[in-house]
Amino acid sequence: MKLAGLVEYEGTDFAGWAAQPGRRTVEGVLSEALSTVLRQPVKMSVAGRTDAGVHASGQVVSFHADTDLRPVLISYKATAVLPRDVALRRCVAVPDDFDARRDAMSRTYEYRLVNDEIRSPLERHHAGYAPQNVDLDLLSTAGELVEGTHDFRAFTPQKSYHIRFQRIVTRSRWSRHDDLLRYRITADSFLYGMVRALVGTMLEVAGGKRGLTDFDRLLSGGKRSEAGPAVTSRGLTLVGVGYDYSNLWRNER
């Protein structure tokens, strides 16, 4: 049986998604939990390979399992043996050819940023911190410039495993909620470190250190050194993955 799972995790104490020898990763603990519940080795495909410290409320995995357990029981049993900072929130049967990574049509990330003179202890694991004055109008305009098809090589490390640097961004918007800034971006896929580098560079625009024209130029390609610094990973969350289904989780049972 082919299954899809909706995974949520608090990324603070993980060295990212991908399994690494001797390091605590989301893939590592989830594979171990599923293997325990299903009593068989489990190999997963994942929609987004998040970096160290990055959180997820809408990560999606797919895997094969030779089992008579109902999918909903798999999610209950796996979450019961998982550590407290990760959960398998949903589990559904899907077509045998479904692949969480290959079939994903979009990914959506949100970056949260405390913009206040005093940092917030309660947000220390879930938001970046920007004490400087931020022009929300400039920030919003910069965000809107990101929408469309662009070459994002200036927003990923120069020595990158990527071959194609063009991405299609369908949504890129900033909003303010009291002293908390939120940036939400949806694209077909993302380059390594792309969102954090975009946020760091847009903050330079909003702080008067960089012009909108210069930022717009970087969206046509450029060197990583020409863009701004990446913000901390702790403010970033993978909030959703889009598929060609009206509701991937409608068959949960």
N, C-alpha and C positions, 0 to 999 in steps of 0.2 A: 504494500500500500504506500502511495506517495502522500506525504503530509506537508503542510505549510504551518509555520508557527509565528506568532507575533511575540516579539521579545522586548522586554523593558529592562533597562539596567542603569544603575548609578555608576558612572565610569571612573570615579575618583581613585579607587584602589585597583584598577585594572591597567595592564600594559597594552591596552587596545583590544580590538576584536580578535585578531589572528593568533592562533596557537603558536607559542614560542617555547622552546625547551627551557625549563627552569624559571619561567615567568608566569604570573597569574593573568590569564586572559579570559575574555567572555566566552570565546569559542571553546577554550579548554574546559571551563567549569560546566558549560551547557552540554558539551559532548559527553562528559563524564556522567552527568545527571541522566541524560537520555539513555546512555548505555546501561546504566544501573536499572532504570525503570523497564526498558525494553529487553534487557538481558542479551544484548547483541551490540557489536560495534556500530556507531552511527557517524556517518560522514555527511556534513551539511554544506549547502550552498547558501550564501548570505547576500542580501541586497546591497549593503554598504559596509565596507571594512573601516570602522571607526578607529581613530587614533587613541593613544593613551589619554585618559582623562575625559574623553568625550562621552556624553550620556546618550541614551536612546529611549524614546517612548513608543516608537513605531518601527523598530527593526524587524525585518522579515527573513526567515530561514526556510529552506525546504530540505527534505530528507526522505529516504526510503526506510520502511520498517516492516518486518515480517511479524505481525502481531494481530491478536484478536481484540485488543483493548480499543475502546471507543476513543476517538481523538480528544474529546473533552476530558476523559480520565487521564490521558497522557499529560495534558497540561497541568492537571491537579497534582498528579504524582510527581512529575518532574519538579514543579515549583516547591513541593514539600521537601525535597532533598537538596534543592539549590541553596546557595548562601543568600543572605537577606538582601544583598544589593543587586540581585538579578531574578527575573521571573519569566516563565513562559505563560503569557497572559491569554493566549488563544492557541488552539490547534485544530486544524480542519483537514479533511481529505481533499485532495486536488487531483487533476488529471496526471497520468504518469509522466507526461512530457513537461510538466510545469517545473520551472527553475527560478528560484527567488531572485537571482542576479540577472540572468539572461532575459527574463520576461518583464523586468521592471521598466516601466516607461518614464518614471520620474522619481526623484527623491526630494524631500523637503527638509531643510535644516532651519533651526531657530538659534540665534545668538542673543543672549541676555547680558546686559551691561548696566551696572550700577553707576549712575552719573550724579554724584553728590560729593560735597567737600569731605564727608566722613564715610569711610568704607563700611560695609554691612557684614558683620560676623555671620549672620544667618545665611547670607548668599555666598559665602566664601568658596563653596564647592560647586556653585551652580550659576555663577555670573562673573563676568570680567568687571573691572573697575576703571572708571575714567573720571578723575576728579576735575578735569579741565572743563571750561565752558564749551558747550557743544551747540552749534547752530543747527537746530532740527530741520529748518528749511533747506540748508545746504546738504545735510545728511540725506534727506528725503530725495532731493534732486539727484545726488550721486547714486542712490539706490535705484532710481528709475533708469539711469543710464546703463545699468548692468543688464536690464532686460533686453532680450534679443539674442542673436547669434554672434558670439565674440571669440577672439583668440585670447585665452586666459593664461598664457605661458608666463606672464609677469607675476602671476599669483600662485606659483608653485615652485619648489626648489629647482635651481638651474640644472642640477644633476637629477633628472627624474626618469622613472621607468615609463612615463607616458610617451606615446608616439603621436597621438592626435591631441591637440590642445584646444580645439574648437568645441564649445559647449553651447547648448541652447537653453537660455534662462527664460522661463515663462512668468516668473514672479520674483520681484526683489523690492521689498518694502520695509521701511522703518516706521516704528510707532513709539510713543512715549506713554508710560503709565506711572504717574508721579515721578519718582527718581529712578525709574527703571526704563531703559531703552531696550526695545526688542527689534531684532532684524530677522525677517523670514524670507528665505530664498528657495525657489523650486527650479530644478533643472533636470535635463535628461540624465546627466551624471555629473560627477565632480572630479576635479583634479586633486591630488594629494595636497592638503593644506590650503585649498583654494578659498574656502569661506573665511577662515581666520585671517588670511592675508587681505582679502577684500575688506573686511571689517576694519582692520588696522589702517588701511590706506584711506578708507572713507572717513575715519575719525580725523585723519590729518586734514582732509578737505574741510570738515566741519569745524576744526580748530583753527583754520586760517593758515595752515602750514603748506597747503597745496591747493592749486586752483582746479576748478571743474574741468577746464580744457585739458590740463595735464592728466587728470584721472581718466578722462575719455580717451586720450591717446593711448594709455596703457591697455585699454580694452581691445586694441588692435594688435596686441603683441608687444613684447619688450623683455628686458632682462629683469630677473627677480630683484636685483639690487636697485632698480629704478622705482619700485613700489614701496609701500610702507611696511613696517614690521608686523608680523602676525600677532594677533592677540592671544591670550591664554586659552588653552583648550577647555578649561572648566566651564566656560559659558556656553558651550556648543552642545546642542541636542539634535539627534536625528528624530524628527517628529512624525515622519510618514513616508511611505513608498507607494507609488501609484502603479496600478496594473490595469489591463484591459478587461476588467470585471466590474460590474456595478457595485459589488461588495464581496471582497474575497472571503470574508468571515461569515457570510450568510449561511453556510452549510454546517456551522459548528453544531455538534451534537454529542 
